[in-house]
Structure formats: structure tokens, C-alpha cells
């Protein structure tokens, strides 16, 4: 078996076949690298779009939360106390508070949705 392998590598046809095979593999490597580069660029564009949307949504959600947490009378006090709370504790505080705040926020959200749907 070893003799067959040695004869295959030392035959006169081994050089041109090996050379052609090397060119084919080189072409496949270039095609794969180009495809990977295009995929990476497309994914980077998607990541930047999603990051921008995430930041925009985060700002809107923080504004809604601030509007729901307290009225203008106790806004400074509620911000100071809410800054030290975890999100779960803030949600429990909102749920334990007056339902009027939720009602106002729900009305504001439904009005926002109505305005946004008319803009679409």
C-alpha cells in the first residue's frame, strides 16, 4: 500500500494534477473569504440599526416610566427614591400605589398609539 502511494506521488501526472488541485482550492478559499466578508458587513449594518432602535426604545420606555412614577408635585422626591430601587421594586411600588397613575398612563399610551397609527 505504501508503494502505491509513493508511485502516485512520483508519477509524471502527479505534478499537473496537484497544481490544478492547488488552484481550485485557492479559488474556493478566495470565494469563501469574500462571502464571509460580505456577510460580516451585512450583519454589522443590522447590528447598528438594531442598536439605534434599542436606544430609541429605551429612551421612550424611560420617559413612560418617569411619567408613571410620579406627578409634578412629588417628582423630585420620587426620582431620588426610585434611583436606588431595582426594576422589580419600582414595579411593586407602582402596583402598590394609586390606580389613578396607571389609568392616566394607560390613557396616555392609548392616545400615543392612536396618534402613531394616524401617522403611518
Rosetta blueprint (number, residue, H / E / L):
1 X L
2 X H
3 X H
4 X H
5 X H
6 X H
7 X H
8 X H
9 X H
10 X H
11 X L
12 X H
13 X H
14 X H
15 X H
16 X H
17 X H
18 X H
19 X H
20 X H
21 X H
22 X H
23 X H
24 X H
25 X H
26 X H
27 X H
28 X H
29 X H
30 X H
31 X H
32 X H
33 X H
34 X H
35 X H
36 X H
37 X H
38 X H
39 X H
40 X H
41 X H
42 X H
43 X H
44 X H
45 X H
46 X H
47 X H
48 X H
49 X H
50 X H
51 X H
52 X H
53 X H
54 X H
55 X H
56 X H
57 X H
58 X H
59 X H
60 X H
61 X H
62 X H
63 X H
64 X H
65 X H
66 X H
67 X H
68 X H
69 X H
70 X L
71 X L
72 X L
73 X L
74 X L
75 X H
76 X H
77 X H
78 X H
79 X H
80 X H
81 X H
82 X H
83 X H
84 X L
85 X L
86 X L
87 X H
88 X H
89 X H
90 X H
91 X H
92 X H
93 X H
94 X H
95 X H
96 X H
97 X L
98 X L
99 X H
100 X H
101 X H
102 X H
103 X H
104 X H
105 X H
106 X H
107 X H
108 X H
109 X H
110 X H
111 X H
112 X H
113 X H
114 X H
115 X H
116 X H
117 X H
118 X H
119 X H
120 X L
